[in-house]
């Protein structure tokens, strides 16, 4: 797997990368998952955004890293997406490892708390997250809160 990872803030995105990133999020969260909640929200401007490109330069994986004190007291990963053609090959795990390394470097010892879609608990568990809540509904989908220590 040869993925080029790059971090952005909203101010540092070039237009084409931002468009490809938001298109991937829209394709997964709005079209594939049929979620009608707003896809772009107030957590995007302060977040750092990780984008992964394949050898052809296509955006195939992405997420945002929300600083502590905004969504949760701790830093939080969110809007984790992997292009359907790139699933089941380790791309998602590589994405999470890259993001958690950045989170741990920026905010050592603070851990990471996420609101995960319930059916992805095993996926997040593979990188050290543990379920710490009962299931609840968020954006019309079942979620659980998960926690990972640094």
N, C-alpha and C positions, 0 to 999 in steps of 0.2 A: 504494500500500500504506500503510495507516494503522494502525500498531501502537503500542500504548502499552506501553513497557518499564518494568519495575519490579524493583528489586533487593530481596532479602530475606535474612535469616539465619533459621535455624529458630525463633529466639525472636521474630522480628518478623512472621512470616506470620500473617495472619488465617486462621481455620479453613477457610472456604470456598475461599480461594485455595490453601491448602496441599492440600486435598482434590482440587481440580481439577488441580493440578500433579502430584501423585502418581498420580492416575488416568491422566493423559496418559502419564506414564512407563510405568505398568503396561500400558496399552493397546498401546504400541509395543514395549517390550522383552519383555514376558511373552507377550502375546496374539499380536501381529503377527509377532514374530521367534521365538516359541516358545522363549525362553530360560528355563531353569529355575534359573539362578543367582539368589541373592538380589538383588532389585532395590534395596532400601534397604540401605545399608551404613555402615561407620564413617567414610566420607568425607563423608557428608551433614551431620553436626553442625557440623564446622568450616568447611564451604563457604559461599560466598555463592551465592544462587540467583537467576537471571535469569528472569523470566516475561514473556511477551509476550501481550497481549490484543488481540483484534480490536475493531471498532466496537461489537459487541454485548456485549463484556465476556468473551467466551469465551477461555480459555487455549488458545492455538494454537501456542505455541513456548516452549521452556524449556531451560535447562541449568544446570549447577553449575560454579562456579569454585573449585577446590581450591587452598588456599594452598601456597606452596613448602615443600618439606621433608616433605610427607606422602605423596603418591603418587609424586612425582618430586622431584628437587632444585629444579626450577623450578615455577612455577604451572602448573596443568593444567585445561583444560576437560574436562567429561565429562557423561554422560547428556544428550547433545544430542538434543532431540526436536522434531519439527514435526508437527502434526496432518496426517493424510493429505489433508484438504481444502485445506490451505494450502501444499502442496508445489508446486514448479516455478514459483513466482511471485516468488522472491527472498526469501521469509521466512527461510529457513535462512541465507542469506548475511548478511542484516540482523542476525540473531541473533548470528552469529559476530563481525561487526564491532563490535556493541555490547559483547559480552563481552571481546573483545581490547582494546578501548579502556580498559575498566575494569581489566583485568589489567595493561596497560602503565602506567596511572596509579598503581595500587597498588604495583607492583613494577617500576619502570623498569629497562630494560636486562637483565631476567632472561629474556625470551623466554617461550615457552609450549611445553610438551611434552604430547602426547596419545597415548593408545592408541586408534587409530581402526579401525573395522571396515574391512577391506581394500577392500570395494567402494566406499567413500566417499573414497578417496584423492584423486580428482579434485575432489570437493566441497571438501575441506579445502585442497587445492592452490590453489584459486581465491582464498583469503585469505592465501596465503603459506606454508602448511605444506609441508614437504618430508619424504618418507619416509626414515627413517634406520635401519630394521631390516629383517630378513627377516620373512616372515609367521610368525605364531605363533597358537596357540589361546588365547582368553580367554573364559570363560563359554560355552564350546561353539561359539564363532564365530571365523572367521579375522580376525585383527587385524594391524596394523603400528604401530610407533611412528613418530610424526611430530613434527617440530620446526619452530618458527617463531621467528625472531629478532624482537626488539622494534624 
